[in-house]
Amino acid sequence: MKNMEQLELDSHRDAIIADMRKLFEKYRAIFDWDIPEVNQKAADKLILAAMHGALGHITVQ
């Protein structure tokens, strides 16, 4: 049986994914504005790596 915290997280999972996608698209647009001939695949990898790195800086106390 799942604990209450897991059940709560499960009920918000789609919203979390949507929020992360919006954040990704925000930075994708910035790359497009700043670099007219952007290599989208390379930019996407850099953005996702930065997002993963940023998550590593968030800690629970």
PQR file with spaces between the fields and no chain letter, atoms N, CA, C, O and H, PARSE charges and radii, in Angstrom:
ATOM       1  N    MET     1       0.840   -1.184    0.000 -0.4000 1.5000
ATOM       2  CA   MET     1       0.000    0.000    0.000 -0.0000 2.0000
ATOM       3  C    MET     1       0.889    1.253    0.000  0.5500 1.7000
ATOM       4  O    MET     1       1.902    1.300    0.698 -0.5500 1.4000
ATOM       5  N    LYS     2       0.509    2.241   -0.770 -0.4000 1.5000
ATOM       6  CA   LYS     2       1.264    3.492   -0.853 -0.0000 2.0000
ATOM       7  C    LYS     2       0.975    4.356    0.364  0.5500 1.7000
ATOM       8  O    LYS     2      -0.125    4.342    0.917 -0.5500 1.4000
ATOM       9  H    LYS     2      -0.314    2.203   -1.337  0.4000 1.0000
ATOM      10  N    ASN     3       2.009    5.118    0.768 -0.4000 1.5000
ATOM      11  CA   ASN     3       1.779    6.037    1.886 -0.0000 2.0000
ATOM      12  C    ASN     3       1.086    7.300    1.375  0.5500 1.7000
ATOM      13  O    ASN     3       0.974    7.505    0.167 -0.5500 1.4000
ATOM      14  H    ASN     3       2.902    5.130    0.318  0.4000 1.0000
ATOM      15  N    MET     4       0.632    8.126    2.276 -0.4000 1.5000
ATOM      16  CA   MET     4      -0.141    9.320    1.930 -0.0000 2.0000
ATOM      17  C    MET     4       0.665   10.293    1.071  0.5500 1.7000
ATOM      18  O    MET     4       0.126   10.907    0.150 -0.5500 1.4000
ATOM      19  H    MET     4       0.724    7.960    3.258  0.4000 1.0000
ATOM      20  N    GLU     5       1.948   10.430    1.372 -0.4000 1.5000
ATOM      21  CA   GLU     5       2.788   11.331    0.599 -0.0000 2.0000
ATOM      22  C    GLU     5       2.896   10.884   -0.860  0.5500 1.7000
ATOM      23  O    GLU     5       2.852   11.708   -1.773 -0.5500 1.4000
ATOM      24  H    GLU     5       2.386    9.931    2.120  0.4000 1.0000
ATOM      25  N    GLN     6       3.037    9.576   -1.069 -0.4000 1.5000
ATOM      26  CA   GLN     6       3.130    9.051   -2.428 -0.0000 2.0000
ATOM      27  C    GLN     6       1.817    9.243   -3.174  0.5500 1.7000
ATOM      28  O    GLN     6       1.815    9.591   -4.355 -0.5500 1.4000
ATOM      29  H    GLN     6       3.073    8.907   -0.327  0.4000 1.0000
ATOM      30  N    LEU     7       0.711    9.018   -2.493 -0.4000 1.5000
ATOM      31  CA   LEU     7      -0.594    9.225   -3.114 -0.0000 2.0000
ATOM      32  C    LEU     7      -0.779   10.692   -3.505  0.5500 1.7000
ATOM      33  O    LEU     7      -1.297   10.994   -4.581 -0.5500 1.4000
ATOM      34  H    LEU     7       0.712    8.734   -1.534  0.4000 1.0000
ATOM      35  N    GLU     8      -0.356   11.597   -2.628 -0.4000 1.5000
ATOM      36  CA   GLU     8      -0.468   13.024   -2.914 -0.0000 2.0000
ATOM      37  C    GLU     8       0.401   13.391   -4.118  0.5500 1.7000
ATOM      38  O    GLU     8      -0.042   14.109   -5.014 -0.5500 1.4000
ATOM      39  H    GLU     8       0.064   11.352   -1.754  0.4000 1.0000
ATOM      40  N    LEU     9       1.628   12.897   -4.133 -0.4000 1.5000
ATOM      41  CA   LEU     9       2.518   13.153   -5.265 -0.0000 2.0000
ATOM      42  C    LEU     9       1.907   12.613   -6.558  0.5500 1.7000
ATOM      43  O    LEU     9       1.914   13.298   -7.580 -0.5500 1.4000
ATOM      44  H    LEU     9       1.988   12.313   -3.406  0.4000 1.0000
ATOM      45  N    ASP    10       1.388   11.411   -6.516 -0.4000 1.5000
ATOM      46  CA   ASP    10       0.773   10.812   -7.700 -0.0000 2.0000
ATOM      47  C    ASP    10      -0.352   11.687   -8.248  0.5500 1.7000
ATOM      48  O    ASP    10      -0.531   11.780   -9.462 -0.5500 1.4000
ATOM      49  H    ASP    10       1.382   10.855   -5.685  0.4000 1.0000
ATOM      50  N    SER    11      -1.101   12.322   -7.366 -0.4000 1.5000
ATOM      51  CA   SER    11      -2.218   13.156   -7.820 -0.0000 2.0000
ATOM      52  C    SER    11      -1.741   14.453   -8.473  0.5500 1.7000
ATOM      53  O    SER    11      -2.508   15.109   -9.177 -0.5500 1.4000
ATOM      54  H    SER    11      -0.955   12.247   -6.379  0.4000 1.0000
ATOM      55  N    HIS    12      -0.477   14.827   -8.245 -0.4000 1.5000
ATOM      56  CA   HIS    12       0.068   16.067   -8.809 -0.0000 2.0000
ATOM      57  C    HIS    12       1.106   15.827   -9.901  0.5500 1.7000
ATOM      58  O    HIS    12       1.647   16.778  -10.465 -0.5500 1.4000
ATOM      59  H    HIS    12       0.147   14.294   -7.673  0.4000 1.0000
ATOM      60  N    ARG    13       1.378   14.588  -10.194 -0.4000 1.5000
ATOM      61  CA   ARG    13       2.450   14.254  -11.139 -0.0000 2.0000
ATOM      62  C    ARG    13       2.279   14.929  -12.502  0.5500 1.7000
ATOM      63  O    ARG    13       3.244   15.465  -13.048 -0.5500 1.4000
ATOM      64  H    ARG    13       0.938   13.815   -9.737  0.4000 1.0000
ATOM      65  N    ASP    14       1.080   14.910  -13.049 -0.4000 1.5000
ATOM      66  CA   ASP    14       0.849   15.531  -14.359 -0.0000 2.0000
ATOM      67  C    ASP    14       1.114   17.036  -14.307  0.5500 1.7000
ATOM      68  O    ASP    14       1.656   17.601  -15.256 -0.5500 1.4000
ATOM      69  H    ASP    14       0.297   14.474  -12.606  0.4000 1.0000
ATOM      70  N    ALA    15       0.741   17.680  -13.217 -0.4000 1.5000
ATOM      71  CA   ALA    15       0.980   19.124  -13.076 -0.0000 2.0000
ATOM      72  C    ALA    15       2.470   19.416  -12.967  0.5500 1.7000
ATOM      73  O    ALA    15       2.949   20.400  -13.531 -0.5500 1.4000
ATOM      74  H    ALA    15       0.300   17.220  -12.445  0.4000 1.0000
ATOM      75  N    ILE    16       3.197   18.585  -12.258 -0.4000 1.5000
ATOM      76  CA   ILE    16       4.644   18.765  -12.128 -0.0000 2.0000
ATOM      77  C    ILE    16       5.299   18.644  -13.497  0.5500 1.7000
ATOM      78  O    ILE    16       6.157   19.453  -13.850 -0.5500 1.4000
ATOM      79  H    ILE    16       2.808   17.786  -11.800  0.4000 1.0000
ATOM      80  N    ILE    17       4.903   17.647  -14.262 -0.4000 1.5000
ATOM      81  CA   ILE    17       5.459   17.462  -15.600 -0.0000 2.0000
ATOM      82  C    ILE    17       5.126   18.664  -16.481  0.5500 1.7000
ATOM      83  O    ILE    17       5.986   19.145  -17.219 -0.5500 1.4000
ATOM      84  H    ILE    17       4.206   16.990  -13.975  0.4000 1.0000
ATOM      85  N    ALA    18       3.898   19.147  -16.413 -0.4000 1.5000
ATOM      86  CA   ALA    18       3.498   20.307  -17.215 -0.0000 2.0000
ATOM      87  C    ALA    18       4.302   21.543  -16.826  0.5500 1.7000
ATOM      88  O    ALA    18       4.725   22.308  -17.693 -0.5500 1.4000
ATOM      89  H    ALA    18       3.199   18.755  -15.814  0.4000 1.0000
ATOM      90  N    ASP    19       4.515   21.741  -15.526 -0.4000 1.5000
ATOM      91  CA   ASP    19       5.307   22.886  -15.065 -0.0000 2.0000
ATOM      92  C    ASP    19       6.750   22.795  -15.554  0.5500 1.7000
ATOM      93  O    ASP    19       7.329   23.795  -15.978 -0.5500 1.4000
ATOM      94  H    ASP    19       4.172   21.120  -14.822  0.4000 1.0000
ATOM      95  N    MET    20       7.328   21.601  -15.496 -0.4000 1.5000
ATOM      96  CA   MET    20       8.703   21.415  -15.964 -0.0000 2.0000
ATOM      97  C    MET    20       8.793   21.659  -17.469  0.5500 1.7000
ATOM      98  O    MET    20       9.755   22.259  -17.950 -0.5500 1.4000
ATOM      99  H    MET    20       6.857   20.788  -15.152  0.4000 1.0000
ATOM     100  N    ARG    21       7.796   21.195  -18.204 -0.4000 1.5000
ATOM     101  CA   ARG    21       7.776   21.401  -19.654 -0.0000 2.0000
ATOM     102  C    ARG    21       7.701   22.904  -19.973  0.5500 1.7000
ATOM     103  O    ARG    21       8.382   23.378  -20.883 -0.5500 1.4000
ATOM     104  H    ARG    21       7.015   20.707  -17.813  0.4000 1.0000
ATOM     105  N    LYS    22       6.878   23.650  -19.226 -0.4000 1.5000
ATOM     106  CA   LYS    22       6.772   25.097  -19.429 -0.0000 2.0000
ATOM     107  C    LYS    22       8.098   25.779  -19.149  0.5500 1.7000
ATOM     108  O    LYS    22       8.499   26.680  -19.886 -0.5500 1.4000
ATOM     109  H    LYS    22       6.326   23.265  -18.486  0.4000 1.0000
ATOM     110  N    LEU    23       8.777   25.364  -18.100 -0.4000 1.5000
ATOM     111  CA   LEU    23      10.075   25.935  -17.768 -0.0000 2.0000
ATOM     112  C    LEU    23      11.082   25.637  -18.879  0.5500 1.7000
ATOM     113  O    LEU    23      11.850   26.514  -19.276 -0.5500 1.4000
ATOM     114  H    LEU    23       8.450   24.632  -17.502  0.4000 1.0000
ATOM     115  N    PHE    24      11.077   24.411  -19.373 -0.4000 1.5000
ATOM     116  CA   PHE    24      11.954   24.033  -20.479 -0.0000 2.0000
ATOM     117  C    PHE    24      11.663   24.897  -21.699  0.5500 1.7000
ATOM     118  O    PHE    24      12.588   25.410  -22.329 -0.5500 1.4000
ATOM     119  H    PHE    24      10.454   23.699  -19.049  0.4000 1.0000
ATOM     120  N    GLU    25      10.389   25.062  -22.039 -0.4000 1.5000
ATOM     121  CA   GLU    25      10.008   25.867  -23.204 -0.0000 2.0000
ATOM     122  C    GLU    25      10.387   27.338  -23.024  0.5500 1.7000
ATOM     123  O    GLU    25      10.714   28.015  -23.999 -0.5500 1.4000
ATOM     124  H    GLU    25       9.637   24.646  -21.528  0.4000 1.0000
ATOM     125  N    LYS    26      10.347   27.832  -21.798 -0.4000 1.5000
ATOM     126  CA   LYS    26      10.753   29.211  -21.522 -0.0000 2.0000
ATOM     127  C    LYS    26      12.210   29.412  -21.938  0.5500 1.7000
ATOM     128  O    LYS    26      12.528   30.370  -22.643 -0.5500 1.4000
ATOM     129  H    LYS    26      10.082   27.283  -21.006  0.4000 1.0000
ATOM     130  N    TYR    27      13.081   28.528  -21.512 -0.4000 1.5000
ATOM     131  CA   TYR    27      14.499   28.671  -21.827 -0.0000 2.0000
ATOM     132  C    TYR    27      14.793   28.328  -23.280  0.5500 1.7000
ATOM     133  O    TYR    27      15.739   28.857  -23.864 -0.5500 1.4000
ATOM     134  H    TYR    27      12.824   27.749  -20.939  0.4000 1.0000
ATOM     135  N    ARG    28      14.004   27.463  -23.857 -0.4000 1.5000
ATOM     136  CA   ARG    28      14.139   27.156  -25.281 -0.0000 2.0000
ATOM     137  C    ARG    28      13.852   28.418  -26.108  0.5500 1.7000
ATOM     138  O    ARG    28      14.563   28.712  -27.068 -0.5500 1.4000
ATOM     139  H    ARG    28      13.236   27.033  -23.383  0.4000 1.0000
ATOM     140  N    ALA    29      12.820   29.148  -25.731 -0.4000 1.5000
ATOM     141  CA   ALA    29      12.473   30.385  -26.432 -0.0000 2.0000
ATOM     142  C    ALA    29      13.582   31.422  -26.290  0.5500 1.7000
ATOM     143  O    ALA    29      13.892   32.135  -27.245 -0.5500 1.4000
ATOM     144  H    ALA    29      12.242   28.909  -24.951  0.4000 1.0000
ATOM     145  N    ILE    30      14.180   31.509  -25.104 -0.4000 1.5000
ATOM     146  CA   ILE    30      15.268   32.460  -24.885 -0.0000 2.0000
ATOM     147  C    ILE    30      16.438   32.150  -25.811  0.5500 1.7000
ATOM     148  O    ILE    30      17.023   33.061  -26.397 -0.5500 1.4000
ATOM     149  H    ILE    30      13.929   30.930  -24.329  0.4000 1.0000
ATOM     150  N    PHE    31      16.783   30.870  -25.947 -0.4000 1.5000
ATOM     151  CA   PHE    31      17.850   30.487  -26.875 -0.0000 2.0000
ATOM     152  C    PHE    31      17.490   30.923  -28.291  0.5500 1.7000
ATOM     153  O    PHE    31      18.343   31.430  -29.020 -0.5500 1.4000
ATOM     154  H    PHE    31      16.308   30.130  -25.471  0.4000 1.0000
ATOM     155  N    ASP    32      16.234   30.729  -28.684 -0.4000 1.5000
ATOM     156  CA   ASP    32      15.794   31.103  -30.031 -0.0000 2.0000
ATOM     157  C    ASP    32      15.915   32.606  -30.257  0.5500 1.7000
ATOM     158  O    ASP    32      16.292   33.042  -31.345 -0.5500 1.4000
ATOM     159  H    ASP    32      15.541   30.318  -28.093  0.4000 1.0000
ATOM     160  N    TRP    33      15.595   33.409  -29.224 -0.4000 1.5000
ATOM     161  CA   TRP    33      15.681   34.865  -29.367 -0.0000 2.0000
ATOM     162  C    TRP    33      17.130   35.316  -29.458  0.5500 1.7000
ATOM     163  O    TRP    33      17.468   36.186  -30.261 -0.5500 1.4000
ATOM     164  H    TRP    33      15.289   33.055  -28.340  0.4000 1.0000
ATOM     165  N    ASP    34      17.984   34.723  -28.632 -0.4000 1.5000
ATOM     166  CA   ASP    34      19.372   35.166  -28.534 -0.0000 2.0000
ATOM     167  C    ASP    34      20.268   34.620  -29.643  0.5500 1.7000
ATOM     168  O    ASP    34      21.270   35.244  -29.993 -0.5500 1.4000
ATOM     169  H    ASP    34      17.710   34.017  -27.980  0.4000 1.0000
ATOM     170  N    ILE    35      19.919   33.474  -30.190 -0.4000 1.5000
ATOM     171  CA   ILE    35      20.766   32.830  -31.204 -0.0000 2.0000
ATOM     172  C    ILE    35      19.878   32.482  -32.408  0.5500 1.7000
ATOM     173  O    ILE    35      19.243   31.427  -32.422 -0.5500 1.4000
ATOM     174  H    ILE    35      19.105   32.967  -29.906  0.4000 1.0000
ATOM     175  N    PRO    36      19.829   33.363  -33.417 -0.5600 1.5000
ATOM     176  CA   PRO    36      18.934   33.123  -34.555  0.2800 2.0000
ATOM     177  C    PRO    36      19.168   31.783  -35.265  0.5500 1.7000
ATOM     178  O    PRO    36      18.209   31.155  -35.713 -0.5500 1.4000
ATOM     179  N    GLU    37      20.402   31.343  -35.373 -0.4000 1.5000
ATOM     180  CA   GLU    37      20.718   30.086  -36.065 -0.0000 2.0000
ATOM     181  C    GLU    37      20.985   28.961  -35.067  0.5500 1.7000
ATOM     182  O    GLU    37      21.889   28.150  -35.270 -0.5500 1.4000
ATOM     183  H    GLU    37      21.181   31.854  -35.009  0.4000 1.0000
ATOM     184  N    VAL    38      20.205   28.914  -33.997 -0.4000 1.5000
ATOM     185  CA   VAL    38      20.437   27.970  -32.914 -0.0000 2.0000
ATOM     186  C    VAL    38      20.354   26.519  -33.400  0.5500 1.7000
ATOM     187  O    VAL    38      19.504   26.164  -34.217 -0.5500 1.4000
ATOM     188  H    VAL    38      19.471   29.573  -33.832  0.4000 1.0000
ATOM     189  N    ASN    39      21.257   25.698  -32.876 -0.4000 1.5000
ATOM     190  CA   ASN    39      21.188   24.246  -33.074 -0.0000 2.0000
ATOM     191  C    ASN    39      20.251   23.750  -31.966  0.5500 1.7000
ATOM     192  O    ASN    39      20.670   23.574  -30.822 -0.5500 1.4000
ATOM     193  H    ASN    39      21.947   25.986  -32.213  0.4000 1.0000
ATOM     194  N    GLN    40      18.987   23.528  -32.318 -0.4000 1.5000
ATOM     195  CA   GLN    40      17.963   23.230  -31.317 -0.0000 2.0000
ATOM     196  C    GLN    40      18.273   21.975  -30.506  0.5500 1.7000
ATOM     197  O    GLN    40      18.047   21.944  -29.296 -0.5500 1.4000
ATOM     198  H    GLN    40      18.647   23.671  -33.247  0.4000 1.0000
ATOM     199  N    LYS    41      18.783   20.958  -31.160 -0.4000 1.5000
ATOM     200  CA   LYS    41      19.092   19.710  -30.450 -0.0000 2.0000
ATOM     201  C    LYS    41      20.179   19.944  -29.402  0.5500 1.7000
ATOM     202  O    LYS    41      20.075   19.456  -28.277 -0.5500 1.4000
ATOM     203  H    LYS    41      18.967   20.983  -32.143  0.4000 1.0000
ATOM     204  N    ALA    42      21.225   20.694  -29.771 -0.4000 1.5000
ATOM     205  CA   ALA    42      22.300   20.998  -28.820 -0.0000 2.0000
ATOM     206  C    ALA    42      21.783   21.882  -27.692  0.5500 1.7000
ATOM     207  O    ALA    42      22.113   21.668  -26.526 -0.5500 1.4000
ATOM     208  H    ALA    42      21.310   21.091  -30.685  0.4000 1.0000
ATOM     209  N    ALA    43      20.971   22.878  -28.045 -0.4000 1.5000
ATOM     210  CA   ALA    43      20.413   23.773  -27.027 -0.0000 2.0000
ATOM     211  C    ALA    43      19.527   23.000  -26.054  0.5500 1.7000
ATOM     212  O    ALA    43      19.592   23.217  -24.844 -0.5500 1.4000
ATOM     213  H    ALA    43      20.703   23.053  -28.992  0.4000 1.0000
ATOM     214  N    ASP    44      18.698   22.097  -26.584 -0.4000 1.5000
ATOM     215  CA   ASP    44      17.814   21.299  -25.725 -0.0000 2.0000
ATOM     216  C    ASP    44      18.624   20.472  -24.726  0.5500 1.7000
ATOM     217  O    ASP    44      18.268   20.391  -23.551 -0.5500 1.4000
ATOM     218  H    ASP    44      18.646   21.921  -27.567  0.4000 1.0000
ATOM     219  N    LYS    45      19.706   19.863  -25.194 -0.4000 1.5000
ATOM     220  CA   LYS    45      20.542   19.071  -24.292 -0.0000 2.0000
ATOM     221  C    LYS    45      21.156   19.940  -23.203  0.5500 1.7000
ATOM     222  O    LYS    45      21.213   19.532  -22.043 -0.5500 1.4000
ATOM     223  H    LYS    45      19.995   19.929  -26.149  0.4000 1.0000
ATOM     224  N    LEU    46      21.617   21.142  -23.571 -0.4000 1.5000
ATOM     225  CA   LEU    46      22.199   22.048  -22.580 -0.0000 2.0000
ATOM     226  C    LEU    46      21.162   22.495  -21.549  0.5500 1.7000
ATOM     227  O    LEU    46      21.441   22.541  -20.351 -0.5500 1.4000
ATOM     228  H    LEU    46      21.570   21.473  -24.513  0.4000 1.0000
ATOM     229  N    ILE    47      19.974   22.820  -22.030 -0.4000 1.5000
ATOM     230  CA   ILE    47      18.906   23.262  -21.124 -0.0000 2.0000
ATOM     231  C    ILE    47      18.531   22.150  -20.156  0.5500 1.7000
ATOM     232  O    ILE    47      18.419   22.384  -18.953 -0.5500 1.4000
ATOM     233  H    ILE    47      19.748   22.783  -23.004  0.4000 1.0000
ATOM     234  N    LEU    48      18.338   20.941  -20.676 -0.4000 1.5000
ATOM     235  CA   LEU    48      17.967   19.816  -19.803 -0.0000 2.0000
ATOM     236  C    LEU    48      19.071   19.501  -18.798  0.5500 1.7000
ATOM     237  O    LEU    48      18.788   19.186  -17.642 -0.5500 1.4000
ATOM     238  H    LEU    48      18.429   20.751  -21.653  0.4000 1.0000
ATOM     239  N    ALA    49      20.323   19.584  -19.233 -0.4000 1.5000
ATOM     240  CA   ALA    49      21.435   19.343  -18.306 -0.0000 2.0000
ATOM     241  C    ALA    49      21.443   20.395  -17.206  0.5500 1.7000
ATOM     242  O    ALA    49      21.683   20.074  -16.042 -0.5500 1.4000
ATOM     243  H    ALA    49      20.552   19.840  -20.172  0.4000 1.0000
ATOM     244  N    ALA    50      21.182   21.652  -17.566 -0.4000 1.5000
ATOM     245  CA   ALA    50      21.143   22.723  -16.559 -0.0000 2.0000
ATOM     246  C    ALA    50      19.980   22.509  -15.590  0.5500 1.7000
ATOM     247  O    ALA    50      20.115   22.756  -14.392 -0.5500 1.4000
ATOM     248  H    ALA    50      20.987   21.912  -18.512  0.4000 1.0000
ATOM     249  N    MET    51      18.843   22.054  -16.105 -0.4000 1.5000
ATOM     250  CA   MET    51      17.694   21.793  -15.236 -0.0000 2.0000
ATOM     251  C    MET    51      17.999   20.646  -14.271  0.5500 1.7000
ATOM     252  O    MET    51      17.672   20.721  -13.087 -0.5500 1.4000
ATOM     253  H    MET    51      18.733   21.853  -17.078  0.4000 1.0000
ATOM     254  N    HIS    52      18.621   19.593  -14.778 -0.4000 1.5000
ATOM     255  CA   HIS    52      19.011   18.475  -13.907 -0.0000 2.0000
ATOM     256  C    HIS    52      19.995   18.940  -12.833  0.5500 1.7000
ATOM     257  O    HIS    52      19.873   18.573  -11.664 -0.5500 1.4000
ATOM     258  H    HIS    52      18.887   19.531  -15.740  0.4000 1.0000
ATOM     259  N    GLY    53      20.971   19.754  -13.245 -0.4000 1.5000
ATOM     260  CA   GLY    53      21.943   20.282  -12.292 -0.0000 2.0000
ATOM     261  C    GLY    53      21.287   21.146  -11.235  0.5500 1.7000
ATOM     262  O    GLY    53      21.636   21.067  -10.057 -0.5500 1.4000
ATOM     263  H    GLY    53      21.070   20.052  -14.194  0.4000 1.0000
ATOM     264  N    ALA    54      20.331   21.976  -11.654 -0.4000 1.5000
ATOM     265  CA   ALA    54      19.650   22.855  -10.709 -0.0000 2.0000
ATOM     266  C    ALA    54      18.867   22.032   -9.683  0.5500 1.7000
ATOM     267  O    ALA    54      18.815   22.391   -8.507 -0.5500 1.4000
ATOM     268  H    ALA    54      20.047   22.040  -12.611  0.4000 1.0000
ATOM     269  N    LEU    55      18.266   20.945  -10.121 -0.4000 1.5000
ATOM     270  CA   LEU    55      17.535   20.081   -9.180 -0.0000 2.0000
ATOM     271  C    LEU    55      18.490   19.517   -8.120  0.5500 1.7000
ATOM     272  O    LEU    55      18.098   19.307   -6.972 -0.5500 1.4000
ATOM     273  H    LEU    55      18.307   20.653  -11.076  0.4000 1.0000
ATOM     274  N    GLY    56      19.736   19.276   -8.513 -0.4000 1.5000
ATOM     275  CA   GLY    56      20.719   18.778   -7.569 -0.0000 2.0000
ATOM     276  C    GLY    56      21.063   19.771   -6.462  0.5500 1.7000
ATOM     277  O    GLY    56      21.574   19.392   -5.408 -0.5500 1.4000
ATOM     278  H    GLY    56      20.055   19.447   -9.445  0.4000 1.0000
ATOM     279  N    HIS    57      20.773   21.060   -6.718 -0.4000 1.5000
ATOM     280  CA   HIS    57      21.065   22.083   -5.717 -0.0000 2.0000
ATOM     281  C    HIS    57      19.901   22.283   -4.731  0.5500 1.7000
ATOM     282  O    HIS    57      20.035   22.993   -3.734 -0.5500 1.4000
ATOM     283  H    HIS    57      20.358   21.368   -7.574  0.4000 1.0000
ATOM     284  N    ILE    58      18.780   21.656   -5.023 -0.4000 1.5000
ATOM     285  CA   ILE    58      17.630   21.767   -4.138 -0.0000 2.0000
ATOM     286  C    ILE    58      17.706   20.634   -3.114  0.5500 1.7000
ATOM     287  O    ILE    58      17.750   19.460   -3.481 -0.5500 1.4000
ATOM     288  H    ILE    58      18.671   21.080   -5.832  0.4000 1.0000
ATOM     289  N    THR    59      17.720   20.985   -1.860 -0.4000 1.5000
ATOM     290  CA   THR    59      17.834   19.971   -0.807 -0.0000 2.0000
ATOM     291  C    THR    59      16.636   20.046    0.135  0.5500 1.7000
ATOM     292  O    THR    59      15.992   21.088    0.266 -0.5500 1.4000
ATOM     293  H    THR    59      17.684   21.939   -1.562  0.4000 1.0000
ATOM     294  N    VAL    60      16.361   18.957    0.765 -0.4000 1.5000
ATOM     295  CA   VAL    60      15.304   18.876    1.756 -0.0000 2.0000
ATOM     296  C    VAL    60      15.946   18.917    3.129  0.5500 1.7000
ATOM     297  O    VAL    60      16.912   18.200    3.392 -0.5500 1.4000
ATOM     298  H    VAL    60      16.883   18.111    0.658  0.4000 1.0000
ATOM     299  N    GLN    61      15.419   19.740    3.987 -0.4000 1.5000
ATOM     300  CA   GLN    61      16.010   19.852    5.336 -0.0000 2.0000
ATOM     301  C    GLN    61      15.074   19.316    6.389  0.5500 1.7000
ATOM     302  O    GLN    61      15.405   19.330    7.574 -0.5500 1.4000
ATOM     303  H    GLN    61      14.634   20.322    3.772  0.4000 1.0000
